[in-house]
């Protein structure tokens, strides 16, 4: 039963890694525009 549990955990980690990778790729593509829009609207207090 522990092997089955380890396989499930491995698949969960792989799925989370895939989702994180896709999210980062989308942010990397749109990140600069989002950042500039936030700064232009005065919502970024530290810049």
Sine and cosine of phi, psi and omega as CSV:
sin_phi,cos_phi,sin_psi,cos_psi,sin_omega,cos_omega
0.00,0.00,-0.49,0.87,-0.03,-1.00
-0.95,0.31,-0.47,0.88,0.05,-1.00
-0.92,0.40,-0.67,0.74,0.05,-1.00
-0.87,0.49,-0.66,0.75,0.01,-1.00
-0.91,0.42,-0.63,0.78,0.02,-1.00
-0.92,0.39,-0.62,0.78,0.04,-1.00
-0.91,0.42,-0.68,0.73,0.04,-1.00
-0.88,0.48,-0.70,0.72,0.00,-1.00
-0.89,0.45,-0.66,0.75,0.03,-1.00
-0.89,0.46,-0.68,0.74,0.03,-1.00
-0.91,0.41,-0.61,0.79,0.04,-1.00
-0.90,0.44,-0.70,0.71,0.02,-1.00
-0.89,0.45,-0.67,0.74,0.01,-1.00
-0.90,0.45,-0.66,0.75,0.02,-1.00
-0.91,0.41,-0.68,0.73,0.03,-1.00
-0.90,0.44,-0.62,0.78,0.04,-1.00
-0.90,0.43,-0.65,0.76,0.01,-1.00
-0.91,0.42,-0.70,0.71,0.02,-1.00
-0.90,0.44,-0.67,0.74,0.03,-1.00
-0.89,0.46,-0.66,0.76,0.02,-1.00
-0.90,0.44,-0.69,0.72,0.02,-1.00
-0.91,0.42,-0.68,0.73,0.02,-1.00
-0.88,0.47,-0.70,0.71,0.02,-1.00
-0.90,0.44,-0.64,0.77,0.01,-1.00
-0.89,0.45,-0.65,0.76,0.04,-1.00
-0.92,0.39,-0.64,0.77,0.02,-1.00
-0.92,0.40,-0.66,0.75,-0.02,-1.00
-0.89,0.47,-0.53,0.85,0.01,-1.00
-0.97,0.25,-0.65,0.76,-0.08,-1.00
-0.97,-0.24,-0.12,0.99,-0.10,-0.99
-0.81,0.58,-0.76,0.64,-0.02,-1.00
-0.87,0.49,-0.64,0.77,0.01,-1.00
-0.92,0.39,-0.64,0.77,0.03,-1.00
-0.90,0.44,-0.71,0.71,-0.01,-1.00
-0.88,0.48,-0.72,0.69,0.00,-1.00
-0.90,0.43,-0.61,0.79,0.03,-1.00
-0.91,0.42,-0.64,0.77,0.02,-1.00
-0.91,0.41,-0.68,0.73,0.00,-1.00
-0.91,0.40,-0.69,0.73,-0.02,-1.00
-0.90,0.44,-0.52,0.85,0.01,-1.00
-1.00,0.05,0.02,1.00,0.05,-1.00
0.97,0.24,0.34,0.94,-0.03,-1.00
-1.00,-0.03,-0.22,0.97,0.03,-1.00
-0.99,-0.10,0.98,-0.18,-0.11,-0.99
-0.97,0.26,-0.45,0.89,-0.10,-1.00
-1.00,-0.04,0.06,1.00,0.02,-1.00
-0.87,-0.50,0.00,0.00,0.00,0.00
